[in-house]
Amino acid sequence: MKYLSFLMILCFFLVGCSDKENSQKELSKEEKQKIILTYVNESTQKVSDYEVEAFNSLSSVSGDNYSDDKTLLAELVNNTMPAYEKAVKEAKSIKPEIKELDSPAKKMVTATETFYSALELEKEALEKSDEEIMQKSNQKMLEYQKLIKEYHAEMKQITKKYNVDYDPTND
């Protein structure tokens, strides 16, 4: 009798600990398509909005708009970095609902963290007037661009598979 009770408890325990994905029915292509649309059009939109805010801030004092390091540093610290910090936080908060989106979501987090790291290095370079640190920042920016390119390539494959329109230049 003890053996039977033990087996019943063990069965309940094993059933209760089963993998959530295995216990749910497989989503249809249409359901996955809807999840992907929501991911592209809603979940990642806030990240994109914060990135645009940060990029606009940075471009307002760099390139043709550059006047001096002091102005660039002030804009970087007061506007660019806080906006981009929000982008990183938002990227980290996205929880993909299907496994197909896990890799691109992780890549987005890595990309935003990389860009933020580049901003931190740029800040340090400006504070110390150190060209070598500025070069490290520029390398991080290039790494960010590579990661974003990879992210978009992954998303194009996924959206093509599920017949979802995806144009990353449409932001």
C-alpha positions in Angstrom: 0.0 0.0 0.0 2.8 2.4 0.8 4.4 1.6 -2.5 1.1 2.5 -4.3 0.8 5.8 -2.4 4.4 6.6 -3.2 3.8 5.9 -7.0 0.7 8.1 -7.0 2.5 11.0 -5.3 5.4 10.6 -7.7 3.0 10.6 -10.7 1.4 13.8 -9.5 4.8 15.4 -8.9 6.0 14.5 -12.4 2.8 15.7 -14.0 3.0 19.0 -12.1 6.7 19.5 -13.1 6.2 18.7 -16.8 7.5 21.3 -19.3 5.0 24.0 -19.9 5.6 24.0 -23.7 5.0 20.2 -23.9 1.8 20.5 -22.0 0.3 23.2 -24.3 -0.9 22.4 -27.7 1.3 23.5 -30.6 0.3 26.9 -31.8 -1.0 27.2 -35.4 0.9 29.1 -38.0 -1.8 31.9 -37.8 -1.4 32.1 -34.0 2.4 32.4 -34.4 1.9 35.0 -37.2 -0.2 37.1 -34.8 2.4 36.9 -32.1 5.2 37.9 -34.5 3.1 40.8 -35.7 2.6 42.0 -32.1 6.3 41.6 -31.5 7.3 43.6 -34.5 4.6 46.3 -34.3 4.2 46.7 -30.6 6.8 45.0 -28.4 9.9 46.3 -30.2 8.4 49.7 -31.0 9.2 51.3 -27.7 12.9 50.2 -28.0 12.9 51.7 -31.5 11.3 55.0 -30.2 13.9 55.3 -27.4 16.7 54.6 -29.9 15.5 57.3 -32.3 15.3 59.7 -29.4 18.9 58.9 -28.4 20.2 59.0 -32.0 18.5 62.3 -32.7 20.0 63.7 -29.5 23.5 62.5 -30.4 23.3 63.7 -34.0 22.2 67.2 -32.8 25.7 67.7 -31.4 27.9 65.5 -33.6 28.9 65.4 -37.3 28.0 68.6 -39.1 26.3 69.8 -35.9 29.5 69.4 -33.8 30.6 72.6 -32.0 32.8 71.4 -29.1 33.5 68.5 -26.7 31.8 70.3 -23.8 28.5 70.6 -25.7 28.7 67.0 -27.0 29.4 65.7 -23.5 26.5 67.7 -21.9 24.1 66.4 -24.6 25.4 62.8 -24.2 25.0 62.8 -20.4 21.8 64.8 -20.1 19.8 63.4 -23.0 21.4 60.7 -25.2 22.4 58.2 -22.5 19.2 58.5 -20.4 17.1 57.9 -23.6 19.2 54.9 -24.6 19.1 53.5 -21.1 15.4 53.3 -21.5 15.9 51.5 -24.8 18.1 48.9 -23.0 15.6 48.5 -20.2 12.7 48.1 -22.7 14.7 45.5 -24.8 15.4 43.5 -21.6 11.7 43.6 -20.6 10.5 41.9 -23.9 9.6 38.3 -23.3 9.1 36.4 -26.6 5.9 34.3 -26.6 7.3 31.8 -29.1 10.7 30.1 -29.3 11.3 31.5 -32.9 11.7 35.0 -31.4 14.1 34.0 -28.6 17.3 34.5 -30.6 16.3 37.8 -32.1 15.1 39.1 -28.7 18.5 38.1 -27.1 20.3 39.7 -30.0 18.4 43.0 -29.5 19.3 43.0 -25.9 23.0 42.4 -26.7 22.9 45.1 -29.4 21.3 47.7 -27.1 23.8 46.9 -24.4 26.7 47.2 -26.9 25.5 50.6 -28.0 25.1 51.8 -24.5 28.6 50.6 -23.7 29.8 52.7 -26.7 28.1 55.7 -25.2 29.7 55.1 -21.9 33.1 54.9 -23.6 32.4 58.1 -25.6 31.6 59.9 -22.3 34.8 58.7 -20.7 36.8 59.7 -23.8 35.3 63.2 -23.8 35.9 63.6 -20.1 39.5 62.5 -20.4 40.2 63.9 -23.9 41.4 60.4 -24.7 41.5 59.5 -28.4 42.2 55.8 -27.7 39.0 55.4 -25.6 37.1 57.2 -28.4 38.4 54.6 -30.9 37.1 51.9 -28.5 33.7 53.6 -28.5 33.8 53.7 -32.3 34.6 49.9 -32.4 31.6 49.3 -30.1 29.4 51.3 -32.5 30.5 49.1 -35.4 29.8 46.0 -33.3 26.3 47.4 -32.6 25.7 47.9 -36.3 26.8 44.3 -37.0 24.5 43.0 -34.3 21.5 45.0 -35.6 22.2 43.8 -39.1 22.1 40.2 -37.8 18.9 40.9 -35.8 17.2 42.2 -38.9 18.4 39.2 -41.0 17.0 36.8 -38.4 13.7 38.7 -38.3 13.5 38.7 -42.1 13.8 34.9 -42.1 11.2 34.5 -39.4 8.7 36.9 -40.9 9.2 35.3 -44.4 8.5 31.9 -42.9 5.2 33.2 -41.3 4.3 35.5 -44.2 4.6 38.7 -42.2 5.7 41.9 -43.9 8.9 43.2 -42.3 10.7 46.3 -43.4 13.2 47.5 -40.7 13.7 50.8 -42.6 10.0 51.6 -42.0 10.5 52.9 -38.4 
